[in-house]
């Protein structure tokens, strides 16, 4: 039965009624989604359903307003965590293998003793574990499990592994994440704390007189009227237009969740200050596609090549991201944490910066930790050291660079 799932949604403050719950049960009974081999604690022991199909069916029947989609996604992920798979692997990992009984916490000295695998070894070893493993493991260093030092699993520690069935990042060391995650769009109406950001961004604004005569020129009108013996002589001038064009690319999800409030302030201020502003989302590093709506990021993709061709080189390119990831995500084909990218992220970053000569990277991570993150160092090199902190001073320096 799905009673526990129903109460999970109610606990998440979702307005789900018993009538809607019964509608979901009736839809399952009528076979709206087909049976599958995936089993979980919430379905009848004899019938399972593909988790993607069940997700869309339950959201359709239980959620009546799009504003509740984010709450539903988080509640759904919390209840069914560990069932869905991504990347090129087709096997489903039993939920029982990922049940959290303990969470491993090691000292820095203990962590330093754990060796990490290389990329190829990590991928090959995971395939072998799928073939070998038949039961749940906990606290080990080899198999897929929880609370250990294995490269595969949840709630443990490994300097370089694949996170499977864990609600959120703990050590920021995973090179792949098994669970498909739902990200939330940044709020572009955020006003609190944006005033100083707007002041910093105005350093980039350039105005020009162009177009039709639409504005009153008060000074010239006074002068002309005085020269005309007091007869009113109105003078008009072309409207002032902001000529600056901005292409904003924003990292979303994962470690960026820690910086949502500050990035929303930046996003809101940017939309206010620049009339010609386009934005896209990416996760960790830019690859062959980006998106504008996080709920539809897999169905409404925008090819990066098309974005490069669409906008002229006079656009100012601004990245916003913490650049905190596995270096494989930047330098390795197939290194993306979510899917198998054919070309490394570094190639796409270079193509973007070549297409838009005026570019900068804004990093919300404190500048004091940059030297300890290998991936930040790599991105700084790719950006020709044009990385600035998300502070008033950092924004002023970035805008000064972009306005040259």
N, C-alpha and C positions, 0 to 999 in steps of 0.2 A: 504493500500500500504506500501511497504518497503523502500520508498524513504528516510525517516529520518534515518533508519538503514544504508542505503548506505552512506549517508553523514557523519554519525558517524564514519564509517570505514575510509572514506577519511580524516576526521579531525584527526584521529589517525595515519596519515601518511602511511596508507596501500595502496599499488598500485592496487586498485580495479578499474576495467574499467566498462563502461556501458555495454559492451558485456557480461562480466561475471555476471553482475547484471541481465541482461535479461535471461541468462542461468538459474539463480536461479529461476526467476519467471516462466520460462517454466517448470522446474522440479517440482515446486509446482503445476502448472496447470495439469501436467501429473500424479500427485499422487504418486511421488517418496516417499514421507512421507505421512502417513495416517492422516486423520483428528482426532482431539481430542477435549475434552471439554475445554482445556486451551485457554483463550482468552488474547490478549494483544493489545496494541495500534497500533502495526505494521501490523497485519493481517486483512484480510477482516472481517467485523463484523459478517458474517454468518459462517465463517469457522475458526477453531483454529487448532494448531498443537502442538504435544508434544514437549516441548522445547529441550529435548535431541536430538530427531530426527532432528529438525530444525537446531540445532547447528552443527551437523556433516554434514548435507547437505550443509549449507551455507559455512562452512569452506572448504569443498571439491570443491565447485564451485567458490568461491571468492578468495581463497588463493592458490597461485601456488608455494610457496616456504616455506619449513618448518621453515626458520629463522624468518618468520613473524607470526608464530603461537602464540607467547606470546603477541604480539601487538593485534592480533585478539581476543584472550581470554579476555584481559582487556577491549577492546572496546565492546565486546559482553556482558560481565558482567555488564558494566556500562549502557548499553541500556536496557537489559532485567532483571536487578536486581530485586530480590524478587519473581520471578516466580517459580524457581525450588525448590524442596524439597528434603530432605535426611532423614536419620534415618529410623525408622519403621513406620512413619506416611505417609499416602497415600493421604491426602487432599492437594490440591493446595491453596495457599493463594492469594486472588485477589490482583493484582498489585495496584489497587486503594487504598486498605487499607494501603499501605506502601509508598504512595506518600509523599515526603518530603516537608513540608511547613514551618516547624520550627525545630530547633535543641536546645534541652534543655541543659542549663548550670547552674549547682547549685554550691553553695558555699560548702566548706567542712562541715560546720555546718548543712546545709540543707541535705546533703548526709547522714550524721550520723543519722538522724532521720528516715530514710527509713529502714524498717525491711526487712530482706531477708528470703526466704522460704528454707526449707530443700529440699534435692534431691527428695524424694518420693512425697512430697507435690507439688513441682514444676512440675513434670511430670504429675501428676494426674490433676492438675489445668489446664494445657495446653489442655488436652483432653476435659475437660469441656468447655473451651473457644471455641473450635472448634464446639461443639454442640450448644452453646448458641449464638455465635456472628453471626449477619446477615449483618452488615454494617461497614463502616469505622469509626475508633475512633482516636482522636488526643488529646494529652495532658492529658490523663487520667492515672489512677493508677491500672486499672483492666484488660481491654480488650487488644487484639492484636492491636497495633497501633504505632503512631510515636510521638516523642517529649514529652513523659510523664515519669512517674515513674513506669509504668507497667513492670513486669518481661518479657513481651513478645512484641517484636517489634524493632523499630529502632530509632536512633537519640535522645534517651532519657537517663535516668539513672536509674539503679537498681543495688544494690550491688551483686546480683546473679540472672541472668536471661538467657533467650534464645534469641540470636540476630537473627532477621529475616529481610532480605531485606536491610541491611546496607552495604555500600561499603567496609568499613574497620573498624577495632577496634578503639573505642574512649576512653573507660575507662578500658579495659582489665579485665572485670568482668564477661563476658558471660561464662556459663558452657556448652552451646550447641550453634552451629551456624547452622542455617537452610539452608543457601545457599551453594551449592556445589562450592568449590573454586578450581581454577587452580593455581598450584605452578610452579615456574621456577627453573630448575636445577641450582646449583651453577657452576660458570665458573671456570674450573680447569686450564685455561691458563692465569689467572690473574697473572701479574708479579709485578705491581707497589706496592711498600711497603713490598715485601715479603722477602727481604734480611735478615733483623733482625730475622724474624720468622724462616728462614732456619737455621740460626746460633743457635737459641735456640733448634730447633728440632735435631740438630746434636749431642746433648748430649745423645740422645737415641741410636745413631748408634753404632753398634759393628761389627767389621770386623774380618774375619777368613781366613786363608790360606786353600784353598781346591780346588779340581778339577784338571784339566790338567795344564801342564806347559805352560802358555800363556804370562807371563809378563817378560820383561828383568830385571834382577837384576843387576843394574848398578854398585853398590859398589862391589859386589862379582865378577863381570866380570873384573873390574879394578884390583882387588887383584889377581885373577887367572892369568890374562894376564901378570902382573908384575912378578909373580912367575914363569911364563913359558918363561922367557927371551924375553918378548915382542911379542911372538906369541899370536894372538888373541884367547882367550878362553872364549866363550860366556856362561854365566850362566843364566838359566831361573828359575822362581819361579811360583807357582800357582797364578792365578788371585785373587785379593782381592774381596770378595763378601760381600755385606751387608746382614747379617743374620737376622736383625730385621724384624718381621712380624707385621703389624698393621691392625686392624679392626676398621674402622672409621664409626661411626653412627652419622648422622647429622640431627638435627631438621630443618624443612623447613616450610615456610609459617607463616601467622598470625603475631605474635609479632616479629618473627625472620626477617621479612622484614626490620626492622630498622637496622639490623646488616649484611646485605647481603655483603657489600663491604669487611668488615673485615673477615667474614667467607670464602669468596672466596679467599682472600689472604692466609688464613690458609690452605684451601683445596689445592690450587695450590702448596704451599710450601711442603705440606705433600706428594703429588704425586711425586714431584721432589726428595725429600730426601729419600724416602723408595721404594725400588724396589718391595718388597712384601707388597702391600697395597690393601685392599679391602674396599669398602664403600657401605653404604646403607642409605636411607632417612627414617625418621619417622616424625610425626607431634605431637608436644608437649610432648608426652610420648610414649615409645615403647609398642606395644601390640602384637597380635599374627601374624602380618605380617609387612614387610617393603618393600621398592621398590628401584629401581635404576634409573628410569626415571619418572619424575614428570608428564609428559603428559600421561603416561600410568600406573599411580599408581594404578588404580582400575582393570586393565586388566592384568598386569604383576606383580603379587605379589610374594614375597618370604617369605615363612613361617618362623617365628622366630625360631621355633624348628629345621627346616632344617639348618638354619644359625649356630645355636649352634652346631649341629652335624657335619657340614661340615668343620669347622676350628678347628685346634688343640688348646690346652690350652696354647701353647707357643705364641699365638698371643697377642699383647698388645691391649687392648680394650680402645678406646678413644671416648667418647661422646662429641658432640658439640651442645649446646643448652642453651637457656636462662632460662629454667626450670620455666617459667612464665605461669601459667595456673590455672584453678580451682583445688583445692586439690582433688575434686571428680574424676578428670581425672587420678589421681595416685592411689587413694584408693578405688574407687567405681566400681563394675561391671556395665557396661553400661555407665560409666562416660565419655567416649571419647566424644570430642566435635563434632565428625563427624559420628560415627556409634555406634552400641550397642555391645561393647566388652564384651565377656563372663567372662573374668578374669580381675581384676584390673591391671593397669600398674605396680604397685609395685611388683607383682608376677613375671612379665617378667624381670624387672630390677634385681631382686634377682637371677633369673635363669641365666641371662647373666653374672653377676659378679661372680657367683659360677663357671660358665664354664670357665671364663677367669680371673684367680686370679690377673693378672697385669692390673689394670683398673684405669681410671681417667675421670673426667667430666670437660670440658672446657666451661666456661660461659662467653659470650660476654657482659652481663649486668654489669654495674659498680659495683664493690664490695660493695660500700657504700650503695646500695639499697637492698642488699640481705636480711638484717635483717627485712625488711618491707614486704617481699613477703613470705607468708605462704608456697606456693608450693616449693620455693627454699629451705626452711628449711627442708621440707619433703624429697626432693631429696638428700640434703646433708646427711641426716641420712641414707638413703638407700645406698649412696655411701661411707659410713664410713668416712665422712668428706673429701673425696678425690675430692673436687671441687676447681678449680683454675680459676682465671680471665683470659680472653683472652688479656693478656699483655705479654711483653717480660719476665718480672720477673715471671709471673704466668706460662708461658710455660716452663721456665727453671726449676721451682720447680716441675711441673708435669713430665717432662722428667727425672728429677733426681729420682723421686719416681718410675717411670716405669722401670728404668734401674737397680734397686736394685735386 
